[in-house]
Amino acid sequence: MILILSNLLRNMLLTSTGEIHSDWREKIAKGVEEKSLPVTLTSPNTSHEDSDDCGAIILAMEEKRTNWDKIGANMNQIRTKTLINEADVVVVRFGEKYRQWNAAFDAGYAAAMGKSIITLHPPAISHMLKEVNANASVVCEDPSQVVDTLAYIINGDLPPPRDGDEYVPIADRLGKGNPNP
């Protein structure tokens, strides 16, 4: 018998990175609240303007935009790296409309840090994200799947099958027991 002691009953820290042009974070937050999951949600700065202009606002204007971008990026990475380092789970969202190089970088950084990663994106862009998805523990298509995944890993709760009446349990498909010992 193996006894595994887990910290899952404590408050889980989830960091969400990536696409900032839709309400996916709010949908996850609402689902976490509705299921009363012990999860604290964090994210990088999601105001595109503030993220771009933080260096110029805090340190004053720069003559060259390249330096302005670098200063802002350096400030933003302090927050993002800290949140990823402290996270139990990192959710990385990729949308169809914009190229999210920062999200891919965040996913790579999270993988290098040994973090559990959940990617979230529409099926149409799965091929271009195959290497990112290969490092994710779970690949979701919508925010409700992220919430259902959290409910399962924290409480063992399963939602009704997404396939509805077409769902067939694996034991019924493959037979009871291990067919390939």
C-alpha positions as CSV (number, residue, x, y, z in Angstrom):
1,M,0.0,0.0,0.0
2,I,1.3,3.5,-0.9
3,L,0.1,6.4,1.1
4,I,0.4,9.8,-0.7
5,L,0.2,12.9,1.3
6,S,-1.2,15.8,-0.6
7,N,-1.4,19.6,-0.2
8,L,-4.4,19.8,-2.5
9,L,-6.7,20.6,0.3
10,R,-4.9,23.9,0.9
11,N,-5.5,26.9,-1.3
12,M,-4.2,26.2,-4.8
13,L,-2.4,29.1,-6.6
14,L,-3.3,29.3,-10.3
15,T,-1.6,31.7,-12.6
16,S,-3.1,32.5,-16.0
17,T,-1.0,33.9,-18.8
18,G,-1.6,34.7,-22.5
19,E,-4.4,36.3,-24.5
20,I,-5.8,39.4,-22.9
21,H,-8.6,40.3,-25.4
22,S,-11.4,38.1,-24.1
23,D,-13.1,37.2,-20.8
24,W,-11.6,33.8,-20.4
25,R,-10.1,34.7,-17.0
26,E,-13.4,35.9,-15.7
27,K,-15.1,32.7,-16.8
28,I,-12.6,30.6,-14.9
29,A,-13.0,32.9,-11.9
30,K,-16.8,32.5,-12.0
31,G,-16.5,28.7,-12.3
32,V,-14.0,28.5,-9.5
33,E,-16.4,30.6,-7.3
34,E,-19.5,28.6,-8.3
35,K,-17.8,25.3,-7.4
36,S,-16.3,26.8,-4.2
37,L,-12.8,25.6,-5.2
38,P,-9.9,26.6,-2.9
39,V,-8.1,28.4,-5.7
40,T,-6.4,31.8,-5.8
41,L,-6.2,33.2,-9.3
42,T,-3.4,35.5,-10.4
43,S,-2.2,36.8,-13.7
44,P,0.2,39.2,-15.3
45,N,-1.0,42.7,-15.9
46,T,-3.9,42.4,-18.4
47,S,-4.1,46.0,-19.3
48,H,-2.4,46.2,-22.7
49,E,-1.8,49.9,-22.4
50,D,-0.3,49.7,-18.9
51,S,1.8,46.7,-19.9
52,D,3.2,48.7,-22.8
53,D,3.6,52.0,-21.1
54,C,4.7,51.0,-17.5
55,G,8.4,51.8,-18.2
56,A,7.7,55.2,-19.7
57,I,5.2,56.1,-16.9
58,I,7.4,55.0,-14.0
59,L,10.9,55.9,-15.4
60,A,10.0,58.7,-17.8
61,M,9.8,58.8,-21.6
62,E,12.6,57.3,-23.7
63,E,13.7,58.7,-27.1
64,K,13.8,55.3,-28.7
65,R,10.8,53.0,-28.7
66,T,13.0,49.9,-28.6
67,N,14.4,50.8,-25.1
68,W,10.9,51.8,-24.0
69,D,9.6,48.3,-25.0
70,K,12.6,46.6,-23.3
71,I,12.1,48.6,-20.0
72,G,8.3,47.7,-20.0
73,A,9.1,44.1,-20.8
74,N,11.6,43.8,-18.0
75,M,9.1,45.3,-15.5
76,N,6.4,42.9,-16.7
77,Q,8.7,39.8,-16.5
78,I,9.4,40.4,-12.8
79,R,5.7,40.0,-12.1
80,T,5.1,37.1,-14.5
81,K,8.2,35.1,-13.4
82,T,7.3,35.6,-9.8
83,L,3.7,34.4,-10.3
84,I,4.8,31.4,-12.3
85,N,7.4,30.5,-9.7
86,E,4.8,30.6,-7.0
87,A,2.0,28.9,-8.9
88,D,0.8,25.3,-8.4
89,V,-0.8,25.3,-11.9
90,V,-0.2,27.6,-14.8
91,V,-3.0,28.1,-17.4
92,V,-1.8,29.5,-20.7
93,R,-4.4,30.8,-23.1
94,F,-3.8,31.1,-26.9
95,G,-6.4,32.9,-29.0
96,E,-6.8,32.7,-32.8
97,K,-6.6,36.5,-33.5
98,Y,-3.2,37.5,-32.2
99,R,0.2,35.9,-32.1
100,Q,1.0,35.4,-28.4
101,W,4.7,35.0,-28.3
102,N,4.7,35.9,-24.7
103,A,2.3,33.1,-23.9
104,A,4.5,30.6,-25.6
105,F,7.5,32.0,-23.7
106,D,5.5,31.8,-20.4
107,A,4.6,28.1,-21.2
108,G,8.2,27.3,-21.8
109,Y,9.3,29.0,-18.7
110,A,6.7,27.2,-16.6
111,A,7.7,23.9,-18.2
112,A,11.4,24.6,-17.3
113,M,10.3,25.3,-13.8
114,G,8.5,22.0,-13.6
115,K,5.1,23.5,-13.2
116,S,1.8,21.8,-14.1
117,I,0.5,23.4,-17.3
118,I,-3.0,23.6,-18.7
119,T,-3.2,25.1,-22.2
120,L,-6.4,26.7,-23.3
121,H,-7.1,27.3,-27.0
122,P,-9.5,26.6,-29.9
123,P,-9.0,23.3,-31.7
124,A,-8.1,25.2,-35.0
125,I,-4.7,26.2,-33.6
126,S,-3.8,22.8,-32.0
127,H,-1.3,22.0,-34.8
128,M,0.8,25.1,-34.4
129,L,0.9,24.6,-30.6
130,K,1.8,20.9,-30.7
131,E,5.1,21.4,-28.9
132,V,3.5,23.6,-26.2
133,N,0.7,21.1,-25.8
134,A,3.2,18.2,-25.5
135,N,4.5,19.9,-22.3
136,A,1.0,20.5,-20.9
137,S,-0.7,18.1,-18.5
138,V,-4.1,19.1,-19.9
139,V,-5.2,20.7,-23.1
140,C,-8.6,22.5,-22.9
141,E,-10.8,24.2,-25.5
142,D,-12.9,26.4,-23.2
143,P,-12.7,27.9,-19.7
144,S,-15.3,25.5,-18.3
145,Q,-13.0,22.6,-19.0
146,V,-10.3,24.3,-17.0
147,V,-12.7,24.7,-14.1
148,D,-13.8,21.0,-14.4
149,T,-10.2,19.9,-14.5
150,L,-9.5,21.9,-11.3
151,A,-12.6,20.4,-9.6
152,Y,-11.3,17.0,-10.5
153,I,-7.7,17.4,-9.3
154,I,-8.7,19.1,-6.1
155,N,-11.9,17.2,-5.1
156,G,-12.2,14.3,-7.5
157,D,-15.4,15.7,-8.8
158,L,-16.4,14.8,-12.4
159,P,-18.9,16.7,-14.5
160,P,-21.4,14.9,-16.7
161,P,-19.7,13.5,-19.9
162,R,-19.3,16.2,-22.6
163,D,-20.2,13.5,-25.1
164,G,-23.6,13.0,-23.4
165,D,-25.3,9.8,-24.3
166,E,-22.6,8.9,-26.7
167,Y,-20.0,8.5,-23.9
168,V,-18.9,4.9,-23.3
169,P,-16.7,4.1,-20.2
170,I,-13.3,2.7,-21.1
171,A,-14.0,-0.6,-19.3
172,D,-17.0,-1.1,-21.7
173,R,-14.9,-0.2,-24.7
174,L,-11.8,-2.3,-23.8
175,G,-13.3,-4.9,-21.5
176,K,-12.9,-5.1,-17.7
177,G,-9.4,-5.5,-16.4
178,N,-6.2,-4.8,-18.3
179,P,-6.5,-6.3,-21.8
180,N,-2.8,-5.7,-22.5
181,P,-0.9,-6.9,-19.5
